[in-house]
Amino acid sequence: MPLLLGVIACGGADPGDEQARRQIDSLALAPPAPTGSLPDPLVAPSDTGPWMVERPAGATPDPSGWSTGASSGGTPGGITILRTVRTARHDGYDRVVFEFDSGVPVWRIDYVDSPQYECGSGEAVWVAGDGWLHVAFEPANAHTDEGRPTTQRRLVDPAGANLRELRRICDFEAHVDYVIGVGSPNPYRAFTLGQPARLVVDIRNRGEVR
């Protein structure tokens, strides 16, 4: 690069100067290379009904990390808004995507074996399926400053072989909780993606029959 700059600075009628300038301009305007250890397997969703389905782009995340135990991640920060929740069926697993407007907040995921409770009313919530995966975010809201919800409260029979129901059970004091009802409590994996900020939860569906 210093050599090219030196050639341009000297001026002259050499037609190679213009070519050098164009090379430098193309380097300066080129978009930065993507960062992160995971390829982004998601493309723009299409709205196909009460939920939005992710269309796979052919790439898949690291296949390791499947578990039935608790998992967590994220970095504490300011309150972020949950904008959409999407589901999709893939070969061997179902996917739930939580998309945020300004970074993924601290999150915790675990299978639970008892009904969960609405954080406002305290009423027990029964979700369809033989397995319940509890997903909690903090600090986060699922509503605007005016109090308007940004996501659906409940998705019944979403687009997946093992998924049965998604229900938001909390959106209060910067806590947002969901319960994912599945036909079988199969292993899952969770990871984050950027641009936009997302938490992706994959749940194995191999062998499940609707």
C-alpha positions in Angstrom: 0.0 0.0 0.0 2.8 2.6 0.7 4.2 1.9 -2.8 0.8 2.8 -4.4 0.5 5.9 -2.4 4.0 7.0 -3.4 3.2 6.5 -7.1 0.0 8.6 -6.8 1.7 11.3 -4.9 4.4 11.7 -7.6 1.8 12.6 -10.3 2.7 12.4 -14.0 1.0 11.2 -17.1 1.5 7.4 -16.4 -1.9 5.8 -17.1 -1.1 3.4 -14.3 -1.7 6.2 -11.8 -5.4 6.2 -12.4 -5.6 2.4 -12.0 -3.7 2.7 -8.7 -6.2 5.4 -7.5 -9.1 3.1 -8.3 -7.5 0.2 -6.4 -7.0 2.4 -3.3 -10.6 3.7 -3.5 -12.0 0.2 -3.8 -10.1 -0.8 -0.7 -11.3 2.2 1.3 -14.9 1.7 0.3 -15.0 -2.1 0.8 -17.3 -3.3 3.6 -15.5 -4.6 6.7 -15.1 -8.4 6.9 -17.7 -10.1 9.2 -16.5 -10.9 12.7 -17.5 -13.7 15.1 -16.9 -17.4 15.3 -20.3 -18.5 14.0 -21.6 -18.1 10.4 -25.0 -16.4 10.3 -27.4 -19.1 9.1 -30.4 -16.7 8.9 -31.6 -14.5 6.2 -34.4 -12.0 6.0 -37.6 -13.7 7.3 -40.8 -13.8 5.3 -44.2 -13.2 7.0 -46.2 -16.3 6.4 -48.9 -15.9 9.0 -49.1 -15.4 12.8 -45.4 -16.1 13.1 -42.5 -15.4 10.8 -40.4 -18.2 9.5 -36.6 -18.0 9.0 -35.4 -19.1 5.6 -32.1 -21.1 5.9 -29.2 -19.8 3.7 -27.4 -23.1 3.7 -24.9 -22.3 6.5 -25.3 -23.8 10.0 -23.7 -23.0 13.3 -21.2 -25.1 15.1 -23.0 -28.4 15.7 -21.5 -28.8 19.2 -23.1 -27.6 22.4 -26.3 -29.7 22.5 -27.5 -30.1 26.1 -30.6 -30.6 28.2 -29.1 -28.7 31.2 -29.2 -25.0 32.0 -27.3 -22.4 29.9 -26.8 -18.7 30.1 -24.9 -15.8 28.5 -25.0 -12.1 27.6 -23.5 -9.1 29.2 -25.3 -6.7 31.6 -26.2 -3.4 30.0 -29.0 -1.0 29.3 -32.6 -2.2 28.7 -33.1 -3.5 25.2 -36.4 -4.1 23.4 -37.5 -7.6 22.1 -38.8 -6.8 18.6 -39.8 -10.2 17.1 -40.0 -13.9 17.9 -39.7 -16.3 15.0 -39.8 -20.0 14.5 -38.7 -22.4 11.8 -38.3 -26.1 11.1 -35.0 -27.4 9.9 -33.6 -30.9 9.2 -33.1 -32.4 12.6 -34.0 -29.4 14.7 -36.5 -26.6 15.3 -35.4 -23.0 15.7 -36.7 -20.1 17.8 -35.2 -16.7 17.2 -35.5 -13.8 19.7 -34.5 -10.5 18.0 -33.6 -7.4 19.9 -33.1 -3.8 18.8 -29.8 -3.0 20.6 -27.9 -6.1 21.7 -28.9 -9.4 23.4 -29.4 -8.9 27.1 -28.4 -11.4 29.8 -30.3 -14.7 29.1 -30.9 -17.9 30.9 -32.4 -21.1 29.5 -33.4 -24.3 31.3 -36.0 -27.1 31.1 -38.6 -26.9 33.9 -40.9 -29.7 35.1 -43.6 -27.6 36.7 -46.0 -24.9 35.6 -44.5 -21.4 35.4 -46.3 -18.3 36.7 -47.3 -15.0 35.2 -45.1 -12.4 36.7 -47.9 -9.9 37.1 -50.9 -11.9 38.2 -49.1 -14.9 39.7 -51.4 -17.3 37.9 -50.0 -20.7 36.8 -49.4 -21.0 33.1 -49.8 -24.4 31.4 -48.1 -24.7 28.0 -48.8 -27.4 25.4 -46.2 -30.2 25.1 -44.5 -32.8 27.3 -41.4 -30.5 27.8 -41.1 -26.9 28.8 -38.1 -24.8 28.1 -38.0 -21.6 30.1 -36.1 -18.6 28.4 -35.5 -15.5 30.5 -34.0 -12.1 29.5 -32.8 -9.2 31.8 -32.8 -6.3 31.4 -35.3 -6.3 28.5 -38.8 -5.2 27.6 -41.3 -6.5 25.1 -43.2 -3.2 24.8 -42.5 0.3 23.7 -42.2 3.4 26.0 -45.9 3.9 25.3 -46.7 0.5 26.6 -47.5 -1.1 23.2 -46.5 -4.8 22.9 -43.7 -5.5 20.4 -44.2 -9.2 20.2 -47.1 -11.7 20.3 -48.0 -13.0 23.7 -48.7 -16.5 22.4 -47.8 -18.7 19.4 -49.7 -21.9 19.2 -48.5 -24.8 17.0 -45.6 -22.9 15.6 -43.6 -24.0 12.5 -41.7 -26.9 13.9 -41.8 -30.7 14.2 -41.3 -30.7 17.9 -42.5 -27.2 18.8 -46.0 -27.0 20.3 -46.4 -23.5 21.8 -44.5 -20.4 22.7 -45.9 -18.2 25.4 -44.6 -15.0 27.0 -45.2 -15.2 30.7 -43.5 -12.0 31.8 -42.9 -8.5 30.6 -42.4 -6.5 33.8 -39.7 -4.4 35.4 -37.2 -5.2 32.6 -37.8 -8.9 32.8 -39.0 -10.8 29.8 -39.7 -14.6 30.1 -41.0 -17.1 27.6 -41.9 -20.8 27.9 -41.3 -23.0 24.8 -43.6 -26.0 24.8 -42.2 -29.0 23.0 -43.5 -32.5 22.3 -40.3 -34.0 23.8 -37.6 -32.3 25.9 -34.8 -33.1 23.5 -31.4 -31.5 23.7 -31.1 -27.9 22.6 -28.3 -25.4 21.9 -28.3 -21.6 22.1 -26.1 -18.9 20.6 -26.2 -15.3 19.7 -25.9 -13.5 16.3 -25.5 -9.9 15.4 -26.8 -7.4 12.9 -29.5 -7.6 14.1 -28.9 -8.8 17.6 -30.5 -12.3 18.1 -30.6 -15.2 20.5 -31.1 -18.4 18.6 -32.4 -21.5 20.3 -32.3 -24.8 18.4 -34.2 -27.8 19.7 -33.7 -31.3 18.2 -36.7 -32.7 16.5 -35.2 -35.9 15.1 -37.7 -38.8 15.5 -40.6 -36.6 16.4 -43.9 -37.3 14.7 -46.7 -34.7 14.7 
